[in-house]
């Protein structure tokens, strides 16, 4: 199975979200795993075909700030929905 993990933490470097992803990796290591870091600077440069092209499962990891997600992650999710044809199985 191909798994894409979307790291939506706005912090560069080691964040709690990244530590949680590192904790998760050993449990899913028998699969093909790719990690995509989405932050304020690059969310609009992400290649959605790279994320969804051969992906069977998406895992979203991001901090939850007082019942809201980071704004760059919300913009990414809105754009991801527009690209949903990339995720349809043929």
N, CA, C and O atoms as a DFTB+ gen file, in Angstrom:
360 C
 N C O
     1  1       0.844      -1.163       0.000
     2  2       0.000       0.000       0.000
     3  2       0.898       1.239       0.000
     4  3       1.927       1.273       0.676
     5  1       0.498       2.249      -0.763
     6  2       1.213       3.520      -0.803
     7  2       0.531       4.522       0.113
     8  3      -0.662       4.790      -0.030
     9  1       1.281       5.072       1.048
    10  2       0.742       6.008       2.029
    11  2       1.455       7.342       1.888
    12  3       2.684       7.396       1.859
    13  1       0.679       8.419       1.801
    14  2       1.236       9.772       1.814
    15  2       0.865      10.427       3.131
    16  3      -0.303      10.456       3.519
    17  1       1.873      10.952       3.810
    18  2       1.648      11.668       5.059
    19  2       1.844      13.153       4.779
    20  3       2.883      13.559       4.258
    21  1       0.858      13.953       5.121
    22  2       0.906      15.395       4.934
    23  2       1.196      16.027       6.290
    24  3       0.368      15.966       7.199
    25  1       2.381      16.638       6.423
    26  2       2.757      17.322       7.656
    27  2       2.375      18.791       7.504
    28  3       3.007      19.521       6.741
    29  1       1.344      19.225       8.226
    30  2       0.844      20.584       8.115
    31  2       1.320      21.509       9.214
    32  3       0.710      22.554       9.441
    33  1       2.384      21.158       9.898
    34  2       2.884      22.020      10.961
    35  2       3.511      23.282      10.378
    36  3       4.288      23.193       9.427
    37  1       3.193      24.451      10.924
    38  2       3.806      25.678      10.428
    39  2       5.247      25.868      10.898
    40  3       5.956      26.731      10.380
    41  1       5.685      25.074      11.870
    42  2       7.041      25.217      12.406
    43  2       8.055      24.521      11.512
    44  3       7.861      23.365      11.137
    45  1       9.140      25.218      11.168
    46  2      10.223      24.529      10.459
    47  2      11.025      23.693      11.459
    48  3      11.036      23.978      12.656
    49  1      11.678      22.683      10.959
    50  2      12.496      21.849      11.843
    51  2      11.660      20.899      12.670
    52  3      10.566      20.499      12.272
    53  1      12.189      20.545      13.823
    54  2      11.507      19.574      14.688
    55  2      10.302      20.197      15.380
    56  3      10.439      21.108      16.198
    57  1       9.146      19.702      15.047
    58  2       7.914      20.133      15.697
    59  2       7.283      18.907      16.354
    60  3       7.699      17.777      16.101
    61  1       6.310      19.127      17.172
    62  2       5.606      18.005      17.798
    63  2       4.923      17.151      16.742
    64  3       4.879      15.926      16.863
    65  1       4.391      17.789      15.708
    66  2       3.753      17.046      14.621
    67  2       4.762      16.124      13.946
    68  3       4.452      14.965      13.670
    69  1       5.958      16.623      13.680
    70  2       6.984      15.792      13.060
    71  2       7.391      14.643      13.974
    72  3       7.633      13.533      13.502
    73  1       7.469      14.896      15.265
    74  2       7.786      13.822      16.211
    75  2       6.702      12.744      16.212
    76  3       7.009      11.557      16.314
    77  1       5.449      13.150      16.101
    78  2       4.351      12.176      16.044
    79  2       4.416      11.340      14.764
    80  3       4.136      10.141      14.782
    81  1       4.786      11.981      13.659
    82  2       4.940      11.245      12.400
    83  2       6.074      10.231      12.527
    84  3       5.934       9.088      12.092
    85  1       7.196      10.642      13.119
    86  2       8.316       9.723      13.323
    87  2       7.916       8.548      14.212
    88  3       8.404       7.433      14.024
    89  1       7.040       8.790      15.168
    90  2       6.541       7.714      16.028
    91  2       5.653       6.758      15.233
    92  3       5.656       5.555      15.493
    93  1       4.897       7.276      14.274
    94  2       3.979       6.475      13.473
    95  2       4.693       5.582      12.456
    96  3       4.248       4.465      12.195
    97  1       5.778       6.060      11.891
    98  2       6.466       5.384      10.789
    99  2       6.765       3.900      11.064
   100  3       6.498       3.082      10.184
   101  1       7.296       3.506      12.218
   102  2       7.569       2.072      12.428
   103  2       6.325       1.185      12.327
   104  3       6.439       0.005      11.995
   105  1       5.152       1.729      12.606
   106  2       3.928       0.934      12.568
   107  2       3.419       0.721      11.140
   108  3       2.630      -0.190      10.889
   109  1       3.869       1.556      10.213
   110  2       3.410       1.438       8.826
   111  2       4.576       1.205       7.874
   112  3       4.430       1.387       6.665
   113  1       5.717       0.811       8.394
   114  2       6.935       0.700       7.589
   115  2       6.882      -0.407       6.536
   116  3       7.697      -0.400       5.614
   117  1       5.957      -1.352       6.642
   118  2       5.864      -2.392       5.618
   119  2       5.221      -1.858       4.338
   120  3       5.157      -2.569       3.336
   121  1       4.747      -0.614       4.366
   122  2       4.145       0.046       3.209
   123  2       5.137       1.041       2.609
   124  3       6.164       1.350       3.212
   125  1       4.819       1.534       1.424
   126  2       5.600       2.617       0.827
   127  2       5.071       3.920       1.390
   128  3       3.901       4.254       1.206
   129  1       5.937       4.663       2.080
   130  2       5.513       5.882       2.773
   131  2       6.259       7.082       2.198
   132  3       7.480       7.054       2.039
   133  1       5.500       8.143       1.889
   134  2       6.129       9.407       1.496
   135  2       5.571      10.507       2.393
   136  3       4.381      10.538       2.706
   137  1       6.460      11.403       2.793
   138  2       6.074      12.493       3.689
   139  2       6.194      13.804       2.927
   140  3       7.212      14.072       2.289
   141  1       5.149      14.616       2.999
   142  2       5.116      15.914       2.332
   143  2       4.915      16.988       3.393
   144  3       3.926      16.973       4.127
   145  1       5.857      17.913       3.466
   146  2       5.768      19.001       4.432
   147  2       5.069      20.199       3.800
   148  3       5.544      20.758       2.811
   149  1       3.950      20.581       4.375
   150  2       3.178      21.725       3.902
   151  2       3.384      22.832       4.928
   152  3       3.049      22.663       6.101
   153  1       3.933      23.963       4.496
   154  2       4.071      25.086       5.422
   155  2       3.653      26.372       4.720
   156  3       3.259      26.350       3.554
   157  1       3.740      27.473       5.422
   158  2       3.271      28.741       4.865
   159  2       3.975      29.118       3.569
   160  3       3.377      29.744       2.694
   161  1       5.226      28.744       3.448
   162  2       6.017      29.164       2.289
   163  2       5.785      28.307       1.052
   164  3       5.970      28.791      -0.065
   165  1       5.387      27.048       1.219
   166  2       5.353      26.174       0.049
   167  2       4.016      25.510      -0.244
   168  3       3.948      24.696      -1.165
   169  1       2.969      25.808       0.476
   170  2       1.722      25.054       0.286
   171  2       1.198      25.167      -1.141
   172  3       0.582      24.227      -1.644
   173  1       1.434      26.306      -1.805
   174  2       0.905      26.488      -3.155
   175  2       1.831      25.923      -4.231
   176  3       1.473      25.927      -5.408
   177  1       3.011      25.438      -3.851
   178  2       3.953      24.862      -4.811
   179  2       3.928      23.336      -4.791
   180  3       4.666      22.689      -5.535
   181  1       3.098      22.779      -3.958
   182  2       3.025      21.323      -3.827
   183  2       2.454      20.717      -5.103
   184  3       1.477      21.219      -5.658
   185  1       3.063      19.653      -5.553
   186  2       2.581      18.927      -6.721
   187  2       1.530      17.914      -6.268
   188  3       1.866      16.866      -5.715
   189  1       0.266      18.232      -6.505
   190  2      -0.810      17.363      -6.039
   191  2      -0.764      15.993      -6.719
   192  3      -1.148      14.993      -6.114
   193  1      -0.308      15.940      -7.944
   194  2      -0.190      14.642      -8.618
   195  2       0.826      13.758      -7.913
   196  3       0.663      12.539      -7.871
   197  1       1.869      14.357      -7.359
   198  2       2.887      13.612      -6.619
   199  2       2.296      13.012      -5.349
   200  3       2.650      11.900      -4.958
   201  1       1.404      13.744      -4.713
   202  2       0.777      13.259      -3.477
   203  2      -0.270      12.197      -3.780
   204  3      -0.274      11.132      -3.162
   205  1      -1.150      12.477      -4.722
   206  2      -2.294      11.603      -4.939
   207  2      -2.168      10.608      -6.059
   208  3      -3.005       9.713      -6.178
   209  1      -1.138      10.733      -6.894
   210  2      -1.013       9.875      -8.062
   211  2      -1.113       8.389      -7.770
   212  3      -1.999       7.717      -8.298
   213  1      -0.240       7.872      -6.956
   214  2      -0.247       6.447      -6.658
   215  2      -0.585       6.150      -5.216
   216  3      -0.254       5.082      -4.701
   217  1      -1.235       7.080      -4.572
   218  2      -1.498       6.985      -3.140
   219  2      -2.774       6.192      -2.857
   220  3      -3.807       6.416      -3.489
   221  1      -2.692       5.266      -1.902
   222  2      -3.869       4.527      -1.453
   223  2      -4.476       5.154      -0.200
   224  3      -5.686       5.087       0.017
   225  1      -3.622       5.760       0.619
   226  2      -4.058       6.331       1.889
   227  2      -3.375       7.674       2.120
   228  3      -2.180       7.830       1.868
   229  1      -4.154       8.643       2.605
   230  2      -3.613       9.937       3.009
   231  2      -3.725      10.053       4.518
   232  3      -4.762       9.732       5.098
   233  1      -2.655      10.512       5.150
   234  2      -2.674      10.788       6.580
   235  2      -2.341      12.264       6.753
   236  3      -1.290      12.721       6.303
   237  1      -3.218      13.003       7.394
   238  2      -2.998      14.417       7.652
   239  2      -2.564      14.588       9.098
   240  3      -3.234      14.115      10.016
   241  1      -1.443      15.263       9.297
   242  2      -0.935      15.527      10.646
   243  2      -0.704      17.027      10.762
   244  3       0.040      17.615       9.978
   245  1      -1.349      17.635      11.747
   246  2      -1.175      19.074      11.951
   247  2      -1.590      19.423      13.366
   248  3      -2.362      18.692      13.986
   249  1      -1.082      20.538      13.885
   250  2      -1.476      20.956      15.231
   251  2      -2.900      21.504      15.220
   252  3      -3.361      22.063      14.225
   253  1      -3.568      21.335      16.323
   254  2      -4.929      21.843      16.461
   255  2      -4.886      23.007      17.441
   256  3      -4.651      22.820      18.635
   257  1      -5.111      24.194      16.931
   258  2      -5.053      25.398      17.742
   259  2      -6.458      25.856      18.104
   260  3      -7.160      26.395      17.248
   261  1      -6.880      25.661      19.322
   262  2      -8.181      26.105      19.821
   263  2      -9.269      25.814      18.781
   264  3      -9.959      26.718      18.311
   265  1      -9.401      24.556      18.443
   266  2     -10.431      24.077      17.522
   267  2     -10.312      24.620      16.105
   268  3     -11.323      24.753      15.416
   269  1      -9.123      24.932      15.660
   270  2      -8.944      25.333      14.265
   271  2      -7.594      24.815      13.771
   272  3      -6.662      24.608      14.547
   273  1      -7.521      24.616      12.462
   274  2      -6.270      24.149      11.884
   275  2      -5.485      25.359      11.368
   276  3      -6.071      26.425      11.177
   277  1      -4.183      25.222      11.141
   278  2      -3.407      26.340      10.612
   279  2      -3.966      26.795       9.259
   280  3      -4.426      25.974       8.466
   281  1      -3.926      28.085       9.004
   282  2      -4.555      28.642       7.800
   283  2      -3.942      28.096       6.517
   284  3      -4.661      27.878       5.542
   285  1      -2.629      27.871       6.492
   286  2      -2.020      27.336       5.280
   287  2      -2.496      25.903       5.013
   288  3      -2.607      25.485       3.860
   289  1      -2.774      25.160       6.078
   290  2      -3.282      23.800       5.910
   291  2      -4.710      23.828       5.369
   292  3      -5.074      22.997       4.537
   293  1      -5.507      24.765       5.829
   294  2      -6.874      24.902       5.325
   295  2      -6.850      25.251       3.836
   296  3      -7.614      24.680       3.057
   297  1      -5.991      26.175       3.437
   298  2      -5.876      26.524       2.008
   299  2      -5.423      25.316       1.200
   300  3      -5.905      25.095       0.088
   301  1      -4.503      24.537       1.750
   302  2      -4.042      23.333       1.067
   303  2      -5.188      22.340       0.888
   304  3      -5.345      21.773      -0.193
   305  1      -5.984      22.123       1.921
   306  2      -7.103      21.176       1.835
   307  2      -8.147      21.626       0.826
   308  3      -8.718      20.799       0.116
   309  1      -8.401      22.926       0.754
   310  2      -9.357      23.454      -0.230
   311  2      -8.837      23.179      -1.641
   312  3      -9.592      22.743      -2.510
   313  1      -7.558      23.434      -1.864
   314  2      -6.976      23.172      -3.182
   315  2      -6.935      21.681      -3.473
   316  3      -7.134      21.273      -4.617
   317  1      -6.684      20.872      -2.473
   318  2      -6.665      19.422      -2.645
   319  2      -8.030      18.912      -3.096
   320  3      -8.117      18.016      -3.935
   321  1      -9.084      19.480      -2.543
   322  2     -10.425      19.075      -2.965
   323  2     -10.651      19.399      -4.441
   324  3     -11.293      18.625      -5.152
   325  1     -10.136      20.523      -4.900
   326  2     -10.270      20.884      -6.312
   327  2      -9.540      19.895      -7.211
   328  3      -9.895      19.730      -8.378
   329  1      -8.523      19.239      -6.669
   330  2      -7.713      18.288      -7.432
   331  2      -8.162      16.845      -7.201
   332  3      -7.396      15.918      -7.464
   333  1      -9.367      16.640      -6.724
   334  2      -9.799      15.299      -6.314
   335  2      -9.801      14.273      -7.437
   336  3      -9.797      13.073      -7.162
   337  1      -9.807      14.705      -8.690
   338  2      -9.771      13.742      -9.793
   339  2      -8.463      12.950      -9.785
   340  3      -8.405      11.859     -10.352
   341  1      -7.421      13.475      -9.160
   342  2      -6.151      12.759      -9.076
   343  2      -6.242      11.529      -8.196
   344  3      -5.400      10.637      -8.294
   345  1      -7.241      11.465      -7.343
   346  2      -7.343      10.403      -6.358
   347  2      -8.338       9.322      -6.750
   348  3      -8.537       8.366      -6.001
   349  1      -8.948       9.456      -7.881
   350  2      -9.914       8.443      -8.325
   351  2      -9.166       7.237      -8.876
   352  3      -8.238       7.372      -9.673
   353  1      -9.581       6.073      -8.442
   354  2      -8.985       4.829      -8.927
   355  2      -9.587       4.508     -10.279
   356  3     -10.779       4.702     -10.516
   357  1      -8.735       4.014     -11.158
   358  2      -9.189       3.688     -12.523
   359  2      -9.505       2.235     -12.655
   360  3      -9.900       1.784     -13.731
